[in-house]
Amino acid sequence: MSLDLSIESSQDLTLELCAFITSLKYEDIPGDVIHMAKASILNSIGCGLSSSPSSLPAAAKMYAALEPTSKNPRPSTVLAVQEKATVDDAALLNGLMMTARFFDDTHLATLSHPSGPPLAAVMAYAEEAEGLSGKDVILAFTIGVEVGLSLTKALGLGPYKKGWHLTGIVGSFSAAAAVSSLMKFDAHGMATALGHASSMAAGSRNVFATDSLIMHAGCGARNGILAARLASKDFGSTTNALEKWINLMSVEGEKSHPQRILDLLQEKKGKRDWTLLENAFKPYPCGIVIHPLIDAGIEARREIFADQRDPKDVLDIVQKIEATVSPMTIRLCGVRHPQELVQTLFSNYHGLSVGLIYGAGGIKQFSKEVADEPIVAGLRDRITLIPDESFRDNQAVVKFEYAAADGTEKTKEVTIEYALGSLENPMTVEQLDAKFKDQAIEGKLEQANVTKAISQLWDLDKVTDIRPLMRLLVPSSST
């Protein structure tokens, strides 16, 4: 029980939610939700493999700052790193790496990234706690995502518009719920852990396009572990933190819905409304709102550079590009000329340019080297973004004015109704596997271990001990 003179609550929604969640068993999760959990776990681990200290400068800086090998005991795996780390350091590093290239999953309705904080926390704690199985991991991860997305949807976009980063401020809650599940808490214990998480939640949008941003998911994972540990030692807190925190974070003039944290409890046509099914995966390592522009560039490339015309001559061929997009697309990713790698992830202009020039938008294209290329920079200057309130964030109409091979002036218009990776146009299992393999190359994993890891992650419910699987996700000692 807590004393709060500024915010009153007639119903303990947090405790009610936790009573339901702590009663869940693996067998209670529908098959389609389990499949989505496996896909989300595989996708996030792959993202972490591509952002290891050996391949991403920001991750290397964080690793050096933590000095992980100077601490003991070190039971937990850091993705794509041979040396293990403490539980807290592994959670922080893996959470950071899963989100560092902005290649992680996205809940499109809230523009949040749900998997990183709970998964990084679950992975780190599961190796310390002996005997945890793949089913334990799936259940805990699913609970973490459900709590996080329920909270995010209850908040609405008001806090985001004010300047809060939803992944950052919600990640501590989702990680705390996930680790509470692994610790087998009752409702009061989990609610107490969420109370502790409410005092740890942080993350602002003013650090977008900087190294600070990629800490948010990792800090959420580490905070969630601490919150659960405190609750396990009867370190007291409120048991109605979620609804009070929502009221506290609400923005005047913007809607919030505290009651929505109980959406998971509601029966809908005999089937529970699992928010994990609203998760989406990225084919490109950048802000999700850039994806329709990359798709448009790739599609236009087929016509503009037909008849063996060289994309390197793009500045002699393409005079002007106009892209109509949602206003959020411009607000989130309006960097015209990226000066650092992380800024490429927030540049609509860069994404559209590499889609047209390279016909791709992978890790190589979203690099400082490509961003510095004169033809890419020159094309960025020829792009105009036009905001349209009626457009969704995964939608775009792009007009390309160019000179045809016969010298005539032409206009190519490309309409992207739903970008690849949207719920309406999702990535396939085969595409997710291919994405994982590409990212594992960045992590310097052996091909045999990559194949085994993919197989075991899709069959995670059959894994009896999570620890051998984790050791497939690091380079061999001879690499």
WOJO-V322428 format. One record per residue. OMEGA is omega in degrees with one decimal (* if undefined). Layout:
OMEGA
OMEGA
This chain:
179.3
178.0
179.3
-174.7
-174.7
-176.4
-179.8
177.7
-179.1
-178.0
179.9
-175.8
-179.0
-179.4
178.5
177.0
-177.2
177.0
178.2
-173.8
-177.9
175.9
-178.0
171.5
179.7
-177.1
179.4
-176.0
-179.9
-177.2
-178.8
176.9
177.0
178.4
179.8
176.7
178.5
179.6
-179.3
179.1
178.2
-178.7
-177.3
177.1
176.5
178.5
177.8
179.5
-176.8
-174.4
-177.4
176.9
-180.0
-176.1
-176.9
-176.4
-178.6
177.9
178.2
178.7
179.4
179.8
179.4
-178.8
-178.3
-175.0
-171.1
-176.6
178.7
-173.8
176.7
-6.2
-178.0
-175.5
-165.7
-178.2
166.9
-175.3
176.7
176.9
-176.2
-177.4
174.4
-177.2
172.7
179.3
-177.2
-179.1
179.0
178.7
-179.4
-177.4
-178.9
176.4
176.7
-174.6
179.5
-175.7
-167.7
-179.4
-176.9
178.6
-174.0
-175.9
-177.3
168.6
-166.6
-177.5
-177.4
-178.1
176.9
-176.9
-163.9
-166.7
-171.0
-176.6
-179.4
-178.0
179.2
178.1
-179.0
-179.1
-177.0
-177.6
-175.5
178.4
177.4
-179.3
-174.8
170.9
179.2
-174.5
175.1
177.6
176.1
-179.7
-179.6
-179.7
-178.3
179.0
-179.8
178.0
179.6
179.5
-179.2
178.5
-178.7
-178.6
175.0
179.1
-179.4
179.7
177.6
178.5
-171.1
-176.8
179.7
178.8
179.1
-179.8
179.1
177.0
177.1
173.9
-171.5
177.8
-179.6
-173.9
-178.7
-173.8
-179.9
179.0
-176.9
178.2
178.9
178.7
-178.5
-179.7
175.0
177.0
178.6
179.7
176.6
179.1
166.4
-175.2
-178.3
179.8
179.3
179.0
177.3
176.7
177.7
173.9
176.9
-179.0
-178.5
176.9
-179.0
-173.6
-179.9
176.2
-177.2
-178.3
-178.8
177.5
176.1
-179.0
172.7
178.6
-178.1
-175.5
-172.6
173.7
-167.7
-178.8
179.1
177.6
176.6
178.6
179.9
178.8
-179.1
177.5
178.8
-179.9
180.0
177.6
179.7
179.1
-179.6
179.1
179.1
172.0
-164.2
175.5
175.5
174.9
175.6
-173.6
-171.8
-177.3
178.0
179.7
176.8
178.1
-179.7
-175.6
-175.7
-177.6
-179.0
-179.2
178.5
-175.4
168.0
-172.4
-178.6
-178.0
-176.1
176.2
177.1
-178.3
-177.4
-177.7
-172.2
175.2
178.0
-178.9
177.3
-177.8
-179.6
-175.8
-176.5
-177.2
178.0
179.3
177.5
-178.2
-179.7
-175.6
-173.9
170.7
-176.7
-176.3
-178.8
178.1
-174.1
-177.4
177.3
-170.5
178.6
178.4
175.3
177.7
-179.1
178.4
179.4
-179.5
-178.8
-178.2
-176.7
-179.7
-173.0
-179.2
174.5
178.4
174.7
174.2
-172.9
176.9
178.1
178.1
-172.8
-177.0
173.7
-174.0
-174.6
-179.0
-170.5
175.3
175.4
-178.4
175.2
-173.1
175.6
176.7
179.2
178.0
-179.0
-178.8
-175.4
-168.4
-175.2
179.4
-178.9
-177.0
-179.3
177.3
179.5
-179.5
-175.2
179.9
176.1
-177.6
-178.6
-176.9
172.0
-177.0
179.6
-179.1
179.0
-179.2
-177.8
175.4
-179.4
-174.8
-174.1
-175.2
-177.5
177.9
-177.5
-178.2
-179.8
-177.7
177.8
179.7
178.7
-179.0
179.2
179.3
-178.0
-178.6
-176.9
-178.0
177.9
178.4
180.0
179.5
178.4
-178.8
-178.9
-177.4
173.3
177.5
-178.2
-178.9
176.8
-176.3
-178.1
-177.1
171.1
-179.5
-179.9
-175.3
176.3
169.1
-173.9
177.5
179.6
173.9
-172.8
177.4
178.5
-177.9
-179.8
177.0
179.6
178.6
-178.0
174.4
176.2
177.9
179.8
176.7
175.2
179.8
179.8
-178.5
173.7
-175.8
175.0
176.6
179.9
-178.9
-169.9
171.8
179.2
174.9
179.9
178.2
177.1
177.7
179.6
176.8
178.9
-178.7
178.2
-178.9
178.5
175.2
176.9
179.5
176.2
177.5
174.9
-176.3
-180.0
179.1
176.7
179.7
178.4
-177.4
178.8
179.9
-177.3
179.0
175.7
176.4
-173.2
179.6
179.7
-179.3
-175.8
179.1
-172.1
-170.2
177.6
177.2
-178.6
-178.4
171.8
-170.3
176.9
176.9
174.1
-177.6
-178.2
-177.4
*
